[in-house]
Structures are given as structure tokens and as C-alpha cells.
Amino acid sequence: MKRTNQIETKILPVLFILSIIASTAQAVIPGVTGTEFFLEAKSGQITGGDGMTLLAWGYALEGAPMQYPGPTLILQQGDEITINLQNNLHHPVSMVFPGLHPVTASSGGSGYLTREAMPGSSVRYSFVADKPGTFLYHSGTNPDLQVEMGLVGAIIVRPALGVQYAYNDEDTYFDREYLFLETEMDLEIHRAVELGCDNCNTNDFFPVYWFLNGRNAPDTLAPSMAQWLPHQPYNCMPRMHPGEKILLRFISAGRDAHPFHTHGNHFQVIARNSFVLDVPGGGGTDLSELHFTFSVPPGETADAVFEWTGAGLGWDIYGHQHDIDNLPLGNFPGEEDIDHNGDGIMDLVPEEPFEDPNDHGKPFPVALPEPTDITYGNAWSGSPFLGTMGYLPPDHPHFNLTGAYLYMWHSHNEKEMVNNDIFPGGMMTMLIIEHHDVFIP
């Protein structure tokens, strides 16, 4: 059988951190599709957000560099899946697939949890992707060490209903999706392995690095497939237009739980461990959960939907103004003067999609100080209105080129927002909200 893996990703314009906000996010999570996969277990060096390099182990596509986390496998519900694992490490290695069963394994040696590939040999796993959802895969051999070293990855099973749905329920529709695979690393364990330790002490576990999709901030915001991060191909930077639904696929792949917090709005948890928290079609009790901070227990997954429109802010986020009299001048109001939102006041322009009609045309509630009286943040566009640029002082770094709104998303354990005690970093990224006129691939 021909060994091919189709890349399901979109390579987007290059971005260095926030210099260009029209960036590297994608509507579809990058990964590989197919029914048969050929993976290798390898070692390599990953880079922390502070520039430190760490020895790591990881899964890789056949002939490709080791990557952390392993390739995201994107499957179709009902397909028969085969995964061939070649072990290029000096320790027995395996794979387990929590939530996907039954899994059969051929060749390899017997381990405690599954059949293992001995050094220089291989093992084959087979299962049917019988249900949609978000799943974790990881080594089932000495997982206290091998998961720590990086042998983890994500599986997404697309439902029969279609690629824009999380499950076979029309209520799980989304416009964009993003993966949040949470891990952590203990620097001392990696140093010990690099020095040749075969039976390392993992009991005194003390992580100093925290990752989203294998990267620490600020690298979470760098492009996917960045050349300077050859073993960490996936970024984590959600991006949306107001009114869109974005699906957040959470995987807690390490030893600790991480209370993840979203600024800007709450999010609705719609599934846990690929079990929908509702009866399909809305015919039963809605068990979904509204959260602004949410911890996924280690080894588990969850799916959530986030929406943002700017509703209820009390001012017009687009900077629309009410009209006095549209040309031609004459009796006011005339046929040319329109009350777009029905509040009895003539509007210069109609509402934007999903705009709160109660806020349409309302002015910004405060007078902004002069640039000589205040220092604006790095992401300030010169205007409080979405998609609008304004005056910036000469020394401003100008990191917001599209007038986007930025919300920091991060772990609510403050120690997890550092890279080996260097702030900012760790388990942190940004949500980028763009005007509807800005194209998001």
C-alpha cells in the first residue's frame, strides 16, 4: 500500500508574533488525514519560549523530523484506521488511544497496557473511528516518563454530519476550530535523560514549562510550520469575526490540570471526553456548561464553543455615528434619512452583521486623552473602534495593523504564565477579533 498522508492545513502569510495581526490562524486545525498512518518515535531538540532547548521524544510522520506534540490525526467517522509505529528510540515505545476502542495490535512485544515496539522494530494498531470527537493518544509504556518526554498527540474524528460540526448534532455547528493541547515539562527530567538516565526519578515532578500545542508564549503566536521551530509545528492563536462560533478542542495531555481562562466572554462546554452534553436535536435536557475558567482533568478532553459580538458594551464598536441629515438637504427626516435600527434616530450607516442594535450609533463613552498625556499599549491601533486605524505616536511599535481587538487567553495558575520563571510566557495566547472586512483564511 502506498504510504501517503494528506496535509489538512492552510499555509498562511508569515507573521512574527504580533507584527502583523492578519496572521497565521486557520479555520481548520492543521493535521494529517487518511486511514493508514506511518509514524516513527524519535528524539530531537525543542525550544522553550525563553530560548532554552530541551531534549524531547516525539512521534513523527515517516521520514519527517520528530514533532511535539505528535501529528494531529484527522479521521472520518466510520473509517477503519491503521497506525504503524516504528521505534527509533533506545527504549520500548507504544501508543494507546483513550476513548477509541476496541484497539487491536499486531507484532511488537507485550507491555502492561498494550503491545510495544522494541528499539529498532515496529508495531501496528487498528481500530474503527466509530464516534466523532476530540481524543488523545500517547505512549502506554512508562507514561510517567514518556509522556513527559513528549510522546503525545491529538486525534480528531469528524462526524458524519459534516466537517463544520463537532458532533452529529446541528447544535454543534462552528465556523472555525482551534486545538488547545495542554502539557507541561520538568527541565530536570529532560536533563537527566540527556545525560543517559535509563530509570529517571519522575516522582519529584516539578514543571517549569507549560505548553499549548507544544509551544510556550510568545511562540504560541508565531506561524504554524515556522522554520525556526522545526520540531514544534503547531501554533495556538484563535482568530474570528464578531458573531462567528469558534470550537475550542481542549486536551489535557500532561500530569496537571490547568484552569484555562478566556477574556472577552464565557464559553459553552458542549462535550466531555467526546460525549455530548445534550440530547441530539435539542429534545432533552441541555447539560452544557457555561464557563470563563475551565480545567480539563489530566488525560481527558472537552469541547467548547466561544462567541463574541460586542453586544452590551454600551457603545458602538464600529464607530457608527447618528445622522443629522443625509444629502440632499431638505426636510428632516426625508426619504434619504433612514432609522436603520428603529430607535427613532436617523443613522448614517446600517448595522454590521451581528451588531447589537441597542448600541448602534452610540458614541464611545469617554474622551480619550491626548497622546502626549498617556502611553498606549503595543496593540493600540490609534482608535477604540474595530477595524479602524488612528493617530499613533512616532515611537509606537504599531503591532496592530488591522484595528483588531485582542484578548489574552491563558492559564489562571499564574506560575504557568512563565518560561522557567521568565514572564511573560507559558500557557498563554491571544484571541484576535477582526472586522468583517478583514479576510481570515
N, C-alpha and C positions, 0 to 999 in steps of 0.2 A: 504494500500500500504506500502511495506517495506521502511523504512526511511534510505536510504543509500546515501552517497556521495563518489564518487571515487576520490582519490587524484591523480591529474595530476602533478606530480613533481618527481624529482630525488634527493634523499638524497646523497650528495656528501661528500668527505673526509673533516673532521673537519679542520677548519682554524681559527687561532686567528689573526685577522686583516691581516697584510701582511707577517707574519712569513713564510707562505708557499703560494707562488703565485699560485701554482696549486690548485685552491681554490673551491669556493662554487657557482660559477655562473652556470647557466643551459641554455641549448639550448631552452627549453620550459618554459614559465612563470609558476611558481607554482600556483596551484589553485584547484578548485573542479569542476568536470564535472557532467552532468546529465540533467534531465528535470524537476525534482522536488527537491526543497531545503527546509530544515527546519532550520531556523535561529532564534536566540534569541538576544534581545537587553539587554546588561549587562553593569555593571561598573567594573572597575579594575584599577590597577596602571601601567602606562607605565614609562619607564626610558629614560631620555634625555642623550645625548652623554656626558654631564658633570657629570652624576651620579644622578642628581635631579630626583625625582619621581613626577609624576603628576597624579591626579585623571582623568580618562577618561571614556567615554562611547564608546561602540563599538558593532558591530554585531559579532555574533559567530555562528559556527555550533552547532546544538542541542547537549547539554551536554558538550561542549568544553568551554575552557576559552574565555572570551572576547578578541577580537583581534583588533588591529589598524594598517592599515585600515581593514575593514571587509574582509571576504573571497573573493578572486577573483573568480568570477563565469565564467567558460569557457563553452560556449554554441556552438551548431551547428546550422548553418543557416537553417531555416525552421522548427525547433523544437517548439512545444508548451511548454511553460515554466510556472511552478507554483512555487511561493515562499511563504512559510508560515512563518510569523513573530510572535514570542511570545515575549511579552514585560515584562521583569523582572526589569524594572526601575520604579521609582515613578512618572514619567511624561508620558503623551501620546507620542507615538512614531509612525513613519510611514516610508515608503520608496517611493521614486519617481525614475523614470528611464528615464532621458532626452534622447531623440532620439529614444527610443523604444516605439512604440505606435501602436494601442491603448492598454492601460493597463486597465484591469477590476479588481475591488476589491470587495471582499465579506466579510461580517461580519465587526466588528470594528465600530468605530464612525466616524461621518462626520467631516473632517478637512477643512482647507482653500484650500489645494492643492490636497488632496487625503484622502482616509479613513485611520483612525488611530487605532492603538491598544492601548486601555486603560491599565493602570497598572494592571498586572496580567492576561490580556486577549490577544487575538491574532487576526490577520487579514491575509487574503490570497490575493495575487496578481497573475494575469495571463496575459500573452501576448505571441505573436508569435515572435521569433527571426528572423524577416523577412529579415534583411540585415546584412552583416558582418561589423566588425569594432571594434573600441575601445570606450567603453561607461563608464559613471559614474553612480553610484547610491548613494543616500544619503537620510537622513531624510527630509521629507517635512513638519515637524512640528517644528515651531520655528527654522528654519535652521540657523539663525544668532547665536544661542546658540548651537544647537545640532550638527551641522557640526563642529563647533569649538571644541566641546567636543569629537568628533571622529567618529560620525555616518556617515561614508563614505566608499566607496569601488569601485572596478573596475569590469566591465563586458567585456569579450572578446567574440565576436561571430566569429567563424571560418567559412570561406566561403565554398561553395560547391566545389570549385576548389581543395581544399586540405589544410592540416594543415600547409604547408610551404609557404602559400600565405596569404597576409594580406587581399586581396580582390579578387574578381572573375576576375582577370586580371593577365596574366602571367608576366607582368612587375613588379608585387608586390611580386615576389618571395624573400624569405630571408632564410639564413642559421641558424640564431639564433635570438631570440627576447628577449627584456627586457622592463619591465614596469618602468615608471617614474611617480609615482603618487605624485604630489606636494601639500603639505599642510603647514600650519603654526599654531602656538598656542600662545595665550596670557596667561602667567602664572597667572596673577591676576584673570582672569575669572575662571580658574580652582580652584584657592584657594577659591574664593567666593562660588562656587558650593560645594566644600568640607565642607565649614562652614555652609551649609544649605540654601544658597540663592535660592529662587524659581523664582525670577524675576530679574536676574542679568543684570547689565548695560553692553551691548555689543557695545555701541556707541563709547566709548573711547578705541577702539580696538588698541592694541599696542603689536604685537607679538615679542617674544624673542627666539622662537624655530622655526626652519624650517626643514621640513622632506622630505625625498624621501622614499616612500613605508613605512611610519610610523617610520622611523629611522632617527636620525641625524648622521653625520660623527663624529667619526670614525665607529660607529656601522653599517653604510651602508655597510661596508666591511666585517662584521662578517658573519658567516654562516647563511643561511636560516634555520629556525626552531631551532635557538640557544637556549639551555636550560636556559641561563641566561637572555633571553628576551622573557619570556613566552607569553606576550601579543602583541609582535611585530615580527611576524614570517617571514616577507619577507625582504630579503636584497636587495641591488641595486648595483651590480658590473658587468658591461658588460665585456665580455671576448671573444676574437676572434683570428683566424689565419689571416695572411695577405691575402687579396683577398676575404674574406668572406663578405657577406652582412648581417648586423645586423639591425633588425627592432626595432626602438625606439617608444614605445607607451606612449605618453605624456598625462597625465590627470591633469588639474589644478582644484583641488578639494576644495581649500580654498577661501579666500576673495581677495587675492592679486595675481597679475601677477608676474611671476618670470622669468627674462631673463636668460635662461639656455644656457650655453656655453660649447662647446666641443673643447678641444685641440686635435691636431693631424690632423684634416681635417674638412671640412664643412660636412653638412648632407643635404639630399634632402627631403623636406617635401612633402609627396605624397598624404596626405589626411587631411582634417579638418572636425571635427565632423562627421567622418565616411562617408564623401563624397570625392571620389577620385578626385584628381586634374588633371585628364586626361580622355580622352575617351578610354574605354577598347579596347585593341588591338592596341593602338597607331595610330588610324585612325583620330584623331583630334588634336587640339591644346594642347600641353603639358603645363599645368598650374602649375606644381610642382615648388617649390621654393627652392633655394639653400641658406642655412643659416649657420653661425658659432655661432650665438646667436639668440635665438628664444623665444618669450613669448607667451604662450597659455593663452588667456583670461580666467578669473575665470569661472568655470562651463563648460568649453569646453575641447575638446580633439584634438589631432593631431597625425599623424603617420609619421615617417621619416625613411629614410634608410641611414646608415653610412657605408662607405667602407674605407679601408686603405691598401695600398700595399707597401708604402715606395718609390713609384715612384717619380723621380725628385729630390731626395735628393743630387745627385751628387757623391754618394759613395755607395759601395756595403754593404747593411745592414747585409748580411750573412757572410762577411769576406772572400768571394772567392778571390783567387789570380790567376793572369795570370801565365801560364806555360812557362818555358824556353824550356824544352824538357822532354817529358814523356819517361820512360824506355820502350824498350831498347834504349840506347844511339845510335845515328847514325845521318843520315842526318836529319836536322831540316828545315822545319817540315816533319815528316814522317807519316805513316798511323796511328800511335798511338797518334799523336798530333791532337787535334780537336779544331776548332773555333766554339764553341757552339752558340754564338750569332751573328756571321757573321760580327764582327768588324775588321777582319784582324789580330787579336791577338789570339794566342792559349790559351785555357782556361784549367785550372786544373780540373774543375768540371762543369757540366751543370748548367743551371739556376734552381732556385727553382720555384715552382708554383707561378705565378703572379709576379715574379720578373721583375723589369724594365730592359730590355736588354741593355739599354744605360748605366746603372750603373753597369752591371755585371763585376766583377773583378776590379772595381775602388777602390783604397785604401782610407782608412779614411783620410780626408784632413788635419789633424793637428797631430802633435806629442803630445801624452798625457804626462803630467808632471809626475814626479816620485811621488809615494805615500807619500814620506816624504815632498813634496812641496805643497800638496793640500789636502783638506778634501773632500772626495767623499760623495754623498748623500746616504741616507739609502737604496735606491732601486738600487744602483750601483752593478752590477754583477761582476765587475772586467774587463769587456770588453764592447766596444761600439757596438758589433755585436750581432744580435738577436740569442738567444738560446745558447750563448757562456758564459762560466764562466772564470774568470781570477783571478789574484792575488788580495787579499784584505788585508788591514792592520789588525793586530791582534785585534784591538778594534772595527772593523767594525761590525754592528749588523747583517749583512747578511740577509736582508729581501727579497731578490730576488733569489730564488733557482732554477729558470729555465732560467735565462737570458732573461726575458721578458722585453718588453718596456711598460712603464707606462705613461699614460696621465691623468692629473687631469680634471675631468668634474665637473662643479659647477655652481651655480647661479652667474650671473655677478653683482648682487647687493651685494657689499662687506659685508654689515651688515648681510646678510643671510648666511655667512660662519662662523658663531659663534654659540655657545650654551650658550645663556644667557650671552653674551659679552665675552665668553671664546673662543679663537681661537686656533687651527682650529676646525671646526665643521660644523653644519648646513647642508645646501643643497649642499653636496659635495660627490663625489665618485671618483673612478679611472677606466679608461679603461685599461684592461690588454691585450696586444698583445703578443701572444705566437708563438714560432717557430712551423712549421708544424709537427715536430716530437713529440711535447708535446700534449698528449691526453687531449681534452676538452670534458667532458661528454655532 
